[in-house]
Amino acid sequence: MPPKLDEYADKQGIAELIGVSPRTLDRWWNERRGPPRVKLGHKVLYHRPSVLAWVKSQEQAPVRGMAR
């Protein structure tokens, strides 16, 4: 079953969701480190569940013994 279009958000909506600027999303895309996106013509959309999965993948456990 194809994803519903209401599961997609534009760059501004995703930037607000994760607390960064739309420009940061562009920079991350150029650096190949941001959330996945879909481009339809000139429109850039983000699949919300995929973005949330990407955010979850960014979790890091604290490193012990490094602070002094």
N, C-alpha and C positions, 0 to 999 in steps of 0.2 A: 504494500500500500504506500503510495507516495506521501511525503510529508505535507502537512497543511500549510498554506501560505501564511496563516496567522502565527506560525511558529518561527517566522523570519522577522528580523528587525533591521532597520537601516543602521548606518554607521553611527549616527548621533545617539540612537537608542541603546546600542551596545556599549558605546563609550560611557554613557550615563550609568548603565547597569554595572559595569566593572570599575567605574571611577577613574577613567582616563580621558584624555581628549581625543577627538576624532583624528587629529594629526598624529597622536601617538599610535593609534591603530594603523595608520598609513605607514609610519616608520617601522613598526614591528613587521608589517607585511613585507616591506622592502628588505628587511633583515632576515626574513624567513623564520620568524619566531612568534608570531601572533596567532590568534585564533583562526580557524578555517573560515573561508568566506566564499560566496557565490557571486559571480558578476553576470548580470543580464543586461547586455548592451552597455550603457554607461552607468547603470544602477548597481551598487554594491550592497549585498544583503548578507546577513549572518544568521545561521540557523541557531536559535537560542539553545536548544539542548546540546549542540556541538560546542558552543561557546562555554557553557557551564562545565562540560566534560574537559575542555581545554584548561579552564581555571582550576579544576580539581587536579589536573595533571601537573600543575605548577607548584603543588604543595611540596615543602621540603621539611625534613626533620631537623631539629637543631643539632649542630655539631658540638660534641662535648670536648672540653679540654682546649678550646681555641682562645677563649677570652682570658685576658690577664690585665 
